[in-house]
Amino acid sequence: MDTVTTTMEKLRAQCLSRGASGIQGLARFFRRMDRDRRQSLDAGELQRGLAQLGLDVDEVEAKAMCGRWDRDGNGTLDLEEFLQALQPPMSQAWEAVIAAAFAKVDRTGDGVVTVDDLRGAYSGWAHPKVRSGEWTEDKALRSFLDTFDMSDQDGQVTLAEFRDYYSGLSASVDTDEEFVTMVTSAWRL
């Protein structure tokens, strides 16, 4: 295994050990590493950010990491490219149940899940802050939606973002059967 792959595996393991919040936390960390606010990381930003996480890479390795996962060829990593590089591979069973859950929640069938789509698929009324009067049901639904809306917090969750969320759970689920049961039960498929 080359050093670029080894470094990415270490970073992936560090994130996955924290569950779904590890990937979300890395997305927030990515934004902090992006010092020039271009929504992408050059090799220097990536190198400095990884050093803060305890992963020392030299300039050559940082450039190689950017080059390997830079899908649009602009010489930098945007958040989506970076998160896709971190995702562990998913089995066909995982992909299928995630797609089925997404299709159920995407009530309009337009390829994005919004607060309006969540109504009927998820009840915000049971949330403690709604029950206490602190939040409206819409606020609870938006909070729930934000769990999946990791990259841009735009109030719309794509299938890729939905998949990213579940990818982050992979460290805590041992088998395909357990994962399928968990998602099937959660979304009443």
VOLUMBA-341585 format. One record per residue: z, x, y of N, C-alpha, C in turn; residue in three letters. Coordinates in steps of 0.02 Angstrom, whole numbers, plus 50000, padded with zeros to 5 digits. Atoms other than C-alpha are relative to their C-alpha. Layout:
BEGIN
ZXYZXYZXYALA
...
END
This chain:
BEGIN
500005004349941500005000050000500005004550062MET
500034995949940499535007250170500574998350047ASP
499425000849955500785009050312499964993750043THR
500075006249960500064994450413500234994049958VAL
499795005550044500294982650266500755000349987THR
499284999250011502024989750231500404997550060THR
499655002149939502564986950412499984992450006THR
500075007349995501894969150412500424996649947MET
499585002950053502774965650246500745000250020GLU
499304999549977504424971750320500144994850054LYS
499925005049947504184960750473500004993049970LEU
500025006550034503714945850363500664998649965ARG
499375000950036505254948450255500574998650049ALA
499485001149950506354949550410499974992950027GLN
500085006849974505644933150476500184994849947CYS
499905005050052505674923850311500724999649977LEU
499295000250018507474928650279500384995350045SER
499695004749953507874917550428499724993049993ARG
500295006650011506874902750361499494998350054GLY
500505002149951505754892450475500175002550070ALA
499804997849933506764897750627499815007350011SER
500204993149993506284915850591499305000650029GLY
500695000049973504444912250623500014997450072ILE
499965002749932504874901650776500315005250047GLN
499684994949959506014915350840499515005750015GLY
500494994849989504614927850818499494997850052LEU
500465002649950503464916650919500305000950070ALA
499674999049935504734917051062500035007450017ARG
499974992849989504934935851040499325002650021PHE
500694998249983503034937651046499874998950074PHE
500115001449929503014929351216500375004950045ARG
499634994949961504344941551278499665006849997ARG
500354993750007503354956351211499375000250045MET
500625000649961501824950251309500165001150074ASP
499784998349932502294959251470499494998250054ARG
500505001549949500634956251559499814992650002ASP
500095007350002500674937551516499284997849986ARG
500685001950019498914937351444499984995849936ARG
499925003750062499564928051290499695003649940GLN
500224995850055499054942451180500365006750007SER
499674993550000499774959251132499505005649989LEU
500394994050014498914975851151500435004549955ASP
499654995750048499424990251037500665002550029ALA
499384997549969500724996851161500544994750000GLY
499515005450001501584979951179500264998749930GLU
499815001150070501574977650991500485005549977LEU
499584994450021502304995050963500704999550030GLN
499355000649968503704992351090500404994149971ARG
499675005850028504104975051021500265001249929GLY
499784998550068504184980850841500585004950000LEU
499444995349995505324995150893500654996350016ALA
499415004049984506514982250967500274996449939GLN
499815003350062506534973950796500225005049946LEU
499794994950047506954990450713499445002549955GLY
500584997750039505194993650646499615005050042LEU
500334994849962504585010250713499305001249973ASP
500704998450017502695012150711499745004550055VAL
500304995749949501685025350798499404996550032ASP
500555003149962500255021950917499404998649955GLU
500575000950046498945024150780500114993849956VAL
499845005950042499825011350667499954993550040GLU
500025006049958500014998950811499274998050013ALA
500725001549989498145000350849499684997449936LYS
500285002250063497744998350665500224992849985ALA
499765006950010498834982550656499604995250044MET
500395004349955497954975250807499304999249973CYS
500695000250025496264979750733499924995849937GLY
500055003550064496624972550562500044992450008ARG
499905007249994497194955450621499694996850062TRP
500345002549941496174953650780499364996449978ASP
500565003850027495004939650725499444998950050ARG
500535001349950494094937050890499705006450028ASP
500304993749982493734955550914500135002450071GLY
499884998049931494514957351087500475005950006ASN
499584994149999495624972051038500744998650007GLY
499295001849995497264962451053500154994649948THR
499785005450045498274950250947500264994350042LEU
499695005849968498554932851013500524997249952ASP
499445002550040500034922950949499764997149934LEU
500245003150062499024913050822499785005349949GLU
500214994650045498234928850749500605003549970GLU
499404996550022499934937150739500384995949949PHE
499635004350047500784922350655499624999149934LEU
500405000750062499344920350531500075006349957GLN
499924993850038499524938650483500685000249965ALA
499335000050029501374935750448500094995049943LEU
499905005250050501164920450340499895002549930GLN
500134998450070501394922850155499474995349973PRO
500515004550028499984915750050500334993849969PRO
499755006250029500234897649996499594998149939MET
500355002350060499814890449828499604993650017SER
500395006149991498574876149809500454993950002GLN
499545005750001500014864349770500344999250068ALA
499695000349934500864868749935499504997450051TRP
500525002149952499244866850032499864992549994GLU
500165007050011498894849949953500554995350026ALA
499475004449979500604842349985500105000350076VAL
499964999449927500634849050164499454995850033ILE
500565004049973498924841350197500134992549993ALA
499845007150010499494824750123500534997650049ALA
499485001949952501064824550230499724999650070ALA
500305000149933500084828850386499564993850009PHE
500445005949996498794815250349500414993650008ALA
499585006049994500194802450330500284999450071LYS
499695000149934501004807350495499474999250055VAL
500545000649950499344808650590499704993149994ASP
500195007050008499214789850601499344998350034ARG
500635001449966497744790250722499415003649967THR
500534996550035496764802250611499605004750044GLY
500384995749953496264813150759500135007549990ASP
499884992950014496904829550685500585003050036GLY
499394997749967498454830950793500544994749993VAL
499435004550004500184823350777500345000150068VAL
499665000749936500984816850936500624995649990THR
499425004450004502564807150975499794993049979VAL
500245006750020501544791050959499874999649925ASP
500124999850072501024796250783500654999749961ASP
499364999750036502834799350735500344993249995LEU
499695006650003503354781550776499794996549935ARG
500145003350064503474772650610500035004849942GLY
499944995150053503404788850510500685003450000ALA
499354996849991505044795450577500384995950051TYR
499605004049954506444785850659500475004550041SER
499554996349956507304793350809500664996550011GLY
499395003949987508614779550813500625002649965TRP
499434997450037509714788250686500285006550030ALA
499774993749969509854803950792500654998850038HIS
499355001149967511654805950853499964999450076PRO
500055000549927511114808551034499684993550023LYS
500295006649984510084792551031500554994749991VAL
499465004850014511544783050954500545000150054ARG
499494999549947512704789551090499744998050069SER
500305001849937511484784751227499795005950043GLY
500174994049962511214802651284499245001050003GLU
500734999250004509374802851229499684993249987TRP
500415005750020508004789851214499715001749931THR
500344998650063507094787851050499425004850010GLU
500554995449986505584796451130500235007250005ASP
499734993249994506664811551172500165002849931LYS
499854997850068507254812450991499365001549962ALA
500644998850034505474810850927499675006450026LEU
500294993949972504894824551046500375006249974ARG
499604994550026506324835750989499805001549928SER
500214999250070505814832850808499305003149998PHE
500694997449997503974836150851500015007450018LEU
499964993049979504464852450936500185004749943ASP
499854996050059505104858550768499375002949970THR
500644997950029503294859850712499545003150051PHE
500444997949946502504863650881500205007050024ASP
499724993449987502894882150874499625004250050MET
500374995149960501494890850965499964998450074SER
500115001249929501204881751128500414994350030ASP
499565005449976502444867251141499624995150046GLN
500425004449960501054855751205500074992649982ASP
499895006950020501694839851121499504997649948GLY
500495001650052500294840350992500065005149945GLN
499944995650058500494847450818499364999649959VAL
500604999750042498944853050725500205001349928THR
499864998550070498804855050538500215007349992LEU
499824992950004498894874050564500735001050020ALA
499304999449979500554872250658500474997049948GLU
499615003350052501214860350525500065004749940PHE
500014995250055500714872950391500435006150017ARG
499594994349980501524887150490500744998649991ASP
499295001850008503174877850492500205000549927TYR
499824999950071503154875450304499935006949970TYR
500064993150023502594893350277500665003650011SER
499364996949985504224898550358500564998149952GLY
499495002150048505204889150225499935003449932LEU
500164997350067504444899050082500555004449972SER
499474995750026505914911050070500574996149968ALA
499445003950027507104896850029499804995349944SER
500235004450054506044887949897499725004449945VAL
500184995650055505844895849727499354998449965ASP
500585001850040504464885949643499564994950036THR
500465005149973502944875349683500284993049990ASP
499725006650016503794860649598500554998050050GLU
499475001449952505314861949712499714998450069GLU
500315001149935504224863149867499664993250004PHE
500355006450001503144848349819500504994250001VAL
499485005250001504694837949780500334999350068THR
499685000249934505494842649946499564996550052MET
500455003049949503964838150052499854992749983VAL
500145006950021503574822549950500584995550018THR
499405003949984505354816449973500094999250076SER
499895000149927505464821050158499524995250035ALA
500505004149967503854811850203499844993649962TRP
500095006050041503984798250070499274999049979ARG
500705000250023502304802349994499954996749932LEU
END
